[in-house]
Amino acid sequence: MKIILNDHTGSPGFTDALKELAIGAHTLSVAVSYMQVSGWQLFEKHTRGLNRAAMRIVCTDQLAVTQPAAVQRALKSGVQIRNFAGRTVYHPKLFLAHDREMRPTRFLLGSANLSVTAFTTSAEAGVMSSDSIGLGILSSWFDELFSRRTEEFTPARLSEMEIRWRRAAAQRAKNRLEARRRIATPRGAPPLPIGPEDVDALEDIFATIQLPIGLLNMDYAGNNVRNIAKLREVLTNPLRASDKQRSELKLLGFMQLGSLTSLGRAAAAASTEFAVAELWCRWLQSTPDNELVDINPKLLVAKRVFPQFWMLEPEVRKYFLANAQNPSDRRTLQTIELLCNARAVVQDLSLLDMKSLSVLLSQPSKLPLSVRNEIAEYFDNKGTRSWSAADRRTVPEAWKAAATA
């Protein structure tokens, strides 16, 4: 028997235990209370090479902690994942290794759910063993659990689960952010370190971000026509446009086969930046998705981001529009823009919540693995540029005007 403890000298942590459990195994059976996207990614990484079709997982949506996106990823991978259907509280944390004949060979039993914090930084304890009596009991228990006390994750159940999870996740995040704000720190002191509870709050919010990350302006083509002012300049004399500028006009819908489209001609005749933006937004809203994909798949990202902005809390929208060109609180503005790429879980967050999240974003290594690189790229590239222009105020307002016209 081996004792498993996170961050304890002399004892392996749960990540090392999972790696060891997978060595020589054909597949695994897993019973956990909840599963998050980052936990599934960690699990998938360290069980790569095991038989997915034979792998069985049982989790629950009882407490609205299991992320529907994590279940969907597991289903897509080919794993047999089912929902606990009993009326009692479901709270096990068991990982069973099997050989090719599905005989149990080792088990990991402890306190860790399938979350990245449980397998890395939170205080967790468990045991790993190949004890034959224990294996027999745990294997029999899991077989009975899987076959008799579970139900399928149907599309309908996942939809219901998504609604309940969003509501609960938003409240958990708000509670945690409020708790951080209550902790007084001396003026000039560094931000509070991010703890496991903060990581879980970040997980609930940022794991829902859809990729690629979109912006609240017209920067969906390249570096040569990235704002409305430059677009209008090029449209005044398209024949003199460079090849790169022509390419980007095409990607934005203003040019086709070397000539201006009807949108391009109307935009060239428009007298204000807002009028240009409204024409573009109306065109995006009225053009079928399959046609937009043929022009530029990123246009579908724009079509997803702008409506989400108008679903945020009114105080958040008002603050963003009033301060879009204000460099003094750029991190909060970037946080709001980023979260326009997330799902409905962010729609109940207050302005104070957004400001608290902007502080947490200063430690990107704590972000969910699924979006960590993309968020880092946002802060290194497009998320840093064109804030001096009014586009991040003009285009969202134009979107609303076009939608209500």
N, C-alpha and C positions, 0 to 999 in steps of 0.2 A: 504494500500500500504506500502511496506517495501523497504527502500533504501539499495542497495547492493554495498558495496565498499570493495575492497581488502585492508587489512592492515590499517583500519581506526577505531579508538576507537569508540565503540558504534554502529557500523554497521557490520552486518555479511558479510563475503566474499563470493565469488562465489562458493567455495566448500561447505560451510555450506548451501548456498541457494539451491544448487542442492540436497543435502541430504534432506532438508526440502520439496522441491518440490516432491521428490519421495515418501515421507511418505503418505500412503493411496492411492497412485495412482495405476492404473492398468497398464498403460504404458505411454510413452512420445512420442511427436513429436518434432523433432529438425531441425532447419534451421540455418546452420552456413556456413561461407565462407570457412573455411578450418579445417581440422582435422589431428592431428598427433597421432602417436602410443601411446605416453605417455598420451595424452588427452583422447584417446579412453579407455585406461586402467583405468584412473581415473574415467571416466564416467561409465564404466562397473562395477567397484567396488561399486560405490555409487548408482547404479540402479539395483543391484542384487536383484532378486526376482520379478522384473517387467516383464510383458509379452513381450518377445523378438519378437515373430511373429507379434504382432500388432504394434511394435515400428517402427516409420518412421523417416528417417534422409535424409536431402537434403544438400549436400555440392557441391563444385565446384573444377575443376582442372584448372580454368582460369589462375591463377597466378603461377601454378606449385608449390604450397605450401602444399596442401593436400598430405599426404604420401600414395602412393598406398598400402603399407603394412597395414596402418590403415583401409583403405577401405576393404581390404581382411579379416582382423580380424573381422570387423563388419559383413561382409557377412557370414563368417563362424559361427558367433554366432546366425544367423537366423534373424537378423534385416533387414527390408526393407530399404536399402540405395540406393539412386539414385543421379545422377549427374545433376546439373542445365544445361538446354539446351538452355536458352535464349541468345540473343545477347548482352543484357545490362550487366553492371557490377553487380555481385551478391555479396552482402555484409551484409546480415542479421545475427543476433545472437538472436535466439528465442528458448525457451524451453517451451513446452506446456504439462501440465499434463492432463490425461484423466481418467475417471472412466470406469467401465466395459462395459458401453454402448457407449463408445468412446465420451462421452460428455466432453468438456473441463472444468476443475475445477480450475486450477491456471496457471499463466504464469510467466516466468522469461525472461525479455527483457533487453538487455544491449549491452555491447561491447565485451564480451568474446567469442572467438572461442573455439573449442575443442582442447586446448593445455594445458599442465600442468602449464605453466607460466601464462596463462590467468586466470586460476582458483586458483592460489596461490599467485604469487609474483608481477606480472605486475600491473600497475595502470589501473584498470577497474572500470566501474560504470554501474549500472543497477537498475531495479525495479522489485519487485515480487508482484503480486496482484491477487486477485480473482474477480476483477471488471467485472460484467456481460457484460457490453457493450464492454470493451476491449477484453474479452474472445471471444465474438461473432465475432468481426472483425478479430482478429488474427487467430481464428480457420477456418473461411471462407477463409482467405488469404492463409493459409497453405494448406488446401484441394485443392484449385485451383492450387497452386504452384506444389504440389506433383503429381497431376493427369494430368496436362496439360503442365507443363513447365520443365519436367525432362526427363531423359533417363536412360536406364539400364547401369550399370557398367559391360559391357561384357568383356570377356577375351581379346579381341582385343583392346578395349578401355583402359583396365588396362595396357596392354603392351605398348601402345603408351604413356600413362600417365607416366609410369615408365621411359621411355627414356627422356621425357621432364623434369620430376622431378629430375632425377639424374644430368642432366646438370645444372639446376637452383640451386639445393641444393649445388652442389660443388662450384658454384660461390658465393652463399650466405655465405658459410662457409669460403671461402678464403677471402672474403671482410671483414668479422667480425674478423678473425684472424689477418689480416693486420691492421685493426683499433686498435686492442689491442697492436700490436707491435709499433704503432706510439705514444702510450701514454708512456711518459718517466717516469720511476720510479727510485728513488735514489738507488745507489748501496747498497745491503744488506737489502733493504726493502722487506717486504713480498709480494707475488704475488698479482696482482690486484684482488679484489673480483670478483666473477662471477655474472654478471648481467643477466637480462632476455634475452638480445640479445645473450649472450654467451650460455645460456641454449638452445636457439633455434638452434644455430650452432651445439652444441653437439648432439641435437636431430636429426638433419638432417644426421649427420655422424654415430653416435653410435647406433641409432635405427635400422640401417641396418645390424648390426652384427648378424651373424648366429650362433646358438648354437648347440652343445657345442663348446667352443672356442678351436681352434687347435693351435699347435705350429709349428715352423719352424725347427724341429729336428725329432728324431725318438721316442720321449717320448709318445707313444700311447698305452702302455701296463700297466706298474705299476712302482714300486719303485726298482725292482731288475735288470732290464735290460733297463735302461733309456737312455743310450748313446752308441755310436758305439764302444768305447773302451771296455766297459763292455760286449757288445754283442760279440765281437771278442774273448774275454777271455772265455766266456761260450761256444762258438762254437768250441773252440780248443779241448774240452773234454766234449761233451754233456752228456755222461753217468754219469759224476760226478755232473751234474747240480742239484740244489735243486728242490723240487716240484714247488715252486713259480717261479723259473727261467724257468722251463719247460713250465709252464702255460703261462708265458709272451713270450717265444719263439713262442708258438702256436699263441698267439694273434697278433704277428707281422708277421706271415706267415712262420717262419723258421722251425717249427716242427709240426708234426701231428701224433697222436697215438703213441707218445713216440719216434719217429724217425725223423731225419732231412728230410725236404722236399727237392725237387730239388733246391729250392732257398737257403735253409739252407746249403746244401752241397756246392753249388757254393760260398756262402758267407764264409764258413769255409776255402775254398781254396784261397780266395782272398788275395792279398798281401798288400793292403792299405785300410785305412778307406774310402777313396773316392770310391774305387772299390766296397766295401760292400754297401755303400749308393746308388751307381748307380744301382747295381743289385736290391736292394729293390725298388727303384723308378721305374725301368723298369717293375718290377713285378706288382707294384700298377697300373701303367698305362695300362698294358695289361690284367689285371684280371677283369672280369665283376663285376659290382657293387653288383649283387645279391650273388656272391660267396664271395666277401669281407665282406658283411653283416653277412654271416654265420660264418666267421672266427672271425670278430671283427668289429662292426659298426663304431668304431672310425677311422678305416682306410679310410672310406669315407670322414671323416673330413680332414684327411691329403691330400686326393686326391683333395679336394676343396681349401685348403689353399695354397699349393705350386704354382699352376698356378696363383693365385691372386697376389702372391709376384712379379711375373715376369710381371704383368700388371701395377705395380706402376711406378711412374716417375723414369727415369734412375738415377737421382741424389740421390733419396731415396734408391734405391736398392744398388747403389755403396757404399753409406755411411753405410748401414746396414752390408754388407758383409765385409767391411774394418774394422768395429769396433765391430763386433759381440762378441769379447772376451774382449772388453774394458769396464771396470766398471765405467769409469768417466761420461758416458752419458747413463747409463742404462735405464733411464726413456724414452728417445727418442726411443731407440731400442725396448723396450717393447711396446711403442705406435705403432710403425711400425708393430710389430708382431701381436698385437691385431687387427689392421686394415686390416690385411690379411684375417680376418674373415668377413669383411664387404663387401658390394656389390660394384658395379662399381663407386659409388659416390666418393670413395676415390682415384681413379686412377689418378685424376688430381692434387692432393695435392702435394705441393712442400716440400722440406726438412724443410724449415722455417715453413711451416704450421704444419708439424709433430712435430717440437720442440714446437710450440705454443700450440698445443693440449696436449703435454705431461705436460705442466704447468697446464692446465685446469683439467687434470686427478688427480691432487693433491687434488681436492675437489670432491670425488666420490659421495657425497650426491646429486650433481647436475646432475648426469648422468641419462639417461632415466630409468624408473622403469623396463622396459622389460629386461634390461641387467645389472642392477646395481649389483645384487648379484653375477652374474657370473664373472663380471670384478673384483669385490673385491676378489673373490676366486682365480682368475688368479694371482693377485698381492700378495696374501697370500701363494700361493702354487706353481704350475708348472711354472708360469711366472717368478719365482725368482731363479729357479734352473738350473744347467747345463750350465750356461753362461761361465764358465771357459773352457769348452770343445769347440772344433772347430765345433761342429755339426751344429750350426745355420748358418754357412757359407758353410760347406761341403754338407749338404743335399739339400738346395736350388740349389746349383750349380750342384749337381748330378741329380736333377730333370730335369734341363734344358738340361744337357748332354744326359740323357735317352730319353727325348722327341725329340731331334734333331738327334739322332743316326740313 
